[in-house]
Amino acid sequence: MSKQSVILELIRTHICYTPRVFQRINKKLAVNLSEVEIKDLVNHILIQPDEIKRCGKNYYIRSRKARIELTVNAGNYRLITASKYTEVDGF
């Protein structure tokens, strides 16, 4: 099992949410999803992300298909936000 696979499995297993993160995600993605729908979206991205990168205290997980980048705290696996991105944003 690769290091990225281990990290991804840890994130999948331990990801947690604050009540405020749901509002933040709806605002940043310009959507109006329920908590359940946001969790489903996050889980879908975590099944097979295109890129995972650690920068400082966070993991950045990208899905090209969804055009969404998840930001997850590397210490406690708390979802911080989800953002739209384009290929020119770099990584």
N, C-alpha and C positions, 0 to 999 in steps of 0.2 A: 504494500500500500504506500503510495507516494505521500510526501509531507503535505501537499495541498489537499489530498483526499482526507487525511487525518484532520486537518484544520476545518475543512468543510463539514465533516461529520460532527466535530465538536460544536460548530456553529449551529447546524441543524438540530442537534440534541438539546442545546442549552439556550437557544435564542429566547430572549424575553422582551417584553414590551412595557412601556409606561403608558398611562392613559393619554398623556399629551402627544406621544409620537403619532397616534392615529390622526390627530388634527394637523400636525406638521406635514405628514405624508399627503393628506388630501390637499393641503394648500400648495405644496411644492409640485405635486403632479397635476394640479388643477382638475381634481376629480372629487366625487362625493361618495366614497366607498364606506361601507360599514366596517367595524373591527374584524368581523369574520372574513369579509372580502379582502381586506388588506393582508390578513394572515395567510389567506390562500395565495395571494399574489406573491408574497415573500417566500412561501414554501415552494411555489412553482419555480421561482428564480433560483432557489437554493438546490433544487433537484439537479440541474445541470447548467451552472453558470459558465460563461465564456472566459471570464478572467477573475482572479482573486489576487489582491495585492495588499500587503500590510505596509502602512505608512504611519510611523509613530505609534500611537496607541489605538489605531483603528484598522479594521479590515474594510476594503472597498471591493464589492462583489458586483460584477457587471453581467447583464444579460443583453446581448446585441438585439435579439429578437424583440424583447419588451422595451428596449432602449431605456433601461432603468439601471441605476447604480444604487446599491444598498450600502449604507455606512453602518458598520457594526463595531461596537467597542470591543477591543481585543482582550480586555481584562475580565469583563463580566458577560460578554456576548449579548449586550443590550442593543437593540436596534435603535440607532440614532435618527436616521432619516432615510428617505429614498428620493432620488433626484433623476430628472430626465437628463440624458446626455446625447451627444452626437459623436461621430467618429473623430471629428476634428478636435474634440476636447482632450485627446491624448490620454495616456495612462502610465 
